[in-house]
Amino acid sequence: MEILRYLRGLGGSCVSVLGNHDFYLLGVACGAVSRSDDDTLKDVLGAEDCDELIGWLRHRPMIHTDGAFALVHAGLLPEWSLAKARSLGEEVERELRGPEWQLFLTRLWGGKPTRWDDSLQGIERLRVIVNAMCRMRMCSADGEMLLKYKGGIDDAPDGVVPWFRVPGRSSRSHTVLCGHWSALGFHDGDGIIALDTGCVWGRSLTAIRLEDRQVFSVPCEAAAVADFSE
């Protein structure tokens, strides 16, 4: 709760993008998702400014670009250019910011379709966009997502690769900054900078200063939290 208040208070000085935990909070807040017994949302949902915090969160972008960099929570499907990804992200943002955002969230959850198709419409189209940007780690060479895999690269099943190593990935025009994949850890290469170093599991919290690629990392204590990392 305090983190949400702090970031909201920074106004335009802070740019953040939506991730899977944000969608879970939004879904719980509007009754679209059943709460897990061990989540950590009690303080947020019971806060006197809960409605303001939820309203602020609903208006965060799915993806942000600045110069040669792009920021997304999890990843981008290999056939998506940055221009395409921004356009698709805006489709989801319109739903979240619109008057029927609660209905949108009640229909959003699920793992199918597992791949992108320009002909997709309605909730299936939006679900693929959200799952790719907020949940994906691995996919096949032709872009089929393996959403439930959470392990490292070396232990991955046959036929899938990290989304950022798909040959000919269209988003290589930018360096993509992402998180979500704690088993991957810090990774600066392949056209991405991955920054999830497992703070919640007691490892470290990592940041990077883009001007000179200076990395900053501080140790963390393990927190008792539910796992919504898919």
N, C-alpha and C positions, 0 to 999 in steps of 0.2 A: 504493500500500500504506500509506504513512504517513498519507494522508488518511483511509483507512478506519479505521486504528487510532485516529487522533485523534477522529474523530466517534464511534466506538464508546465511547471513553473518556469522552466527555461525558455518557453516560447519558441521563437524561430531560431534560437541558438542551438537547438537540439533537433536532429533528424533521426527518427527511428522508423523501422518497418515492422509490419505485422508478422508474427510467427505462430506456431501451432499452439503454444500456451496462451497467447492472446485470444485466439479463436475459441479455445476452451473456456476462458473467463467470460467472453462475450456470450457464448452459448449458455453457460450456467446462469449468468445474470438475467437473461431474458426467459429462462425456463425451457430453452431448446435442447439442453443437454442435461442428463442426470449427473449429479455430483458424485465424484469418487469419495469413498469414506476417508481417504488419507490425503486429500488435497489441502492446499494452504490458502484457501480463498476466504476464510472466515472474516479476517480483518477488513478486506476490501469490500466484501458484500455487506458488511455491517457498518461501514463508515458513513458518516453523515453526508459526505460528499461523493458517495458511490455513483450517483447518477451523472455527476459531472465528470468523474474519472472514466466511466463507461462511454460517455459521449465523446470525450477526448480520444479514447482508444479507437472508437469506431471511425474516426477521421484520420487515422494514420495510413500512410501509403503501403502498398504491397512491395514496391520496388522504388529505389531512388538512384538517380544517376547524377554525377558531378564530374565534368571533364572526362578523364580517361577511366574513371572508376564507376562501378555500379554496386549497390548494396541490396542484398536480398537475404531472407532468413536462411533458406536451405539450398535452393539451386534453381537452375533454368534448364528446361528441356533442350536437347541439342539442336533442334530445328528452329528455335526461337532466336531471332536477332534481338538486340537491345530495344530497338524501336518496336518490334512485335511484342516483346515482354512488357514494355511500358503500356502499350495499348491494351493488352489483356489484363494487366493489373488494374487499369482504370475501370474495366468492366466489373470486377469484384468490388472495387471501392464505391462505385455507384450504388451497388446493392446494399453495402454496409451503411452508407450514409442516407439511404432512402427511407421512406415511411414504412416499408414492409421488411425492414432488416431482420426482425425476429423470425418471420416466415422463412426468409432466406436461410437463416441458420438452422432451422428445424429440418431443412432438406439437404443441408450441405454434407453431413457426415457420411463417410463411406470411402471405399478404396477403388471403386470402379466408376468410369473407365480407367484403364491403366496406361493409356497412351493418348497423345494429342491427335486430333483430326480437325481440320479447319471447318468441317461440316457440322461439328458438334454444336448443339444449341441448348439453351435453358440451363437447368441445374447441373447437368452432366458436363457441360462446357465449363461452368464456373468451378465445379469440383476438381476437374483436372488442373486448372490454373492454381487453385489454392493448394492442392496436394503437391504439385511440383515446387512451388515457391516456398512452402512451409514444412514439407515432410520428406521430400526426396533426398536420398543419398546415392543410390545405385540405380542404373537403368541399363537396358540392352543397347546395342549399337544403333538400333532403329528407334530408340526412345521409349521403350516400354518400362514403366517404373516398377521397381521392387520396393514397395513402401515399408514393409515390416522388417527389413534388414537393418540392424543397428551396430553390427560389428565393424572390425577394421577391414582395410583393403585386402590384406593377405588371406583372410578367411572367407572371402565372398564366394557365393556359389558360381559355378560355371555359367558363362553366357552373359554375365553382367559386369559392368565396370563403373567406377565413380562417374557421376554425371559430367564432371569437368574433363574427363579423359576420352570422351567419345570423339572419334576422328571427325574433323570438319565441323566441330561445334560452332554454331553461328554467332554466339555471344563473345567470341574471342577478340572482338574489337575493343573490349574494355577489360580491365582487371576487376573481377567480381569478388567482393567481400561478403563472406557468409559466416554462419555459425552452425548450430543445430547438431552437428556430427561430433559428439564428444569423443568417440572412439578414434576418430581421425586425428584429433588434436590440432596443434598449430601446423599450418601448411602454407608455405609461400612458394608457389610454383604451379605449373599447368594453367597459368592465366587466372589463378584465384589466390585469395588470402583467406584461409579458414581460421577462425579465432575462438572456437569453442574448445577450451582446454579443461573442461570438466570441473568447474568450480563447485557445482552442486554436489559432486561426488567426492569433494574433499581434495581436489587437485589444485588448480590455480585459475585465476581470472586474468585474461590477457587482452591487451589493447595494442594498437599499432599507430604510430604517427606517420601519416602517409607522405609527408614532405621528404622524409629521409629514411623511411622504413624502419625507424627505431621501434623495437618491441619492448613493451612494459608488461611485467607479470608479477602478480602477488599471490601468495598461498592462501588457500581457503580451508575452512573447516567443513566437514561433511554435514549436509543438512538433511533432515528427515522430510523428504518430499515425495509425492506421488510421481510416477514416471509417465508423463504424457509425451514422450519424445518421439513417438511415431508420427 
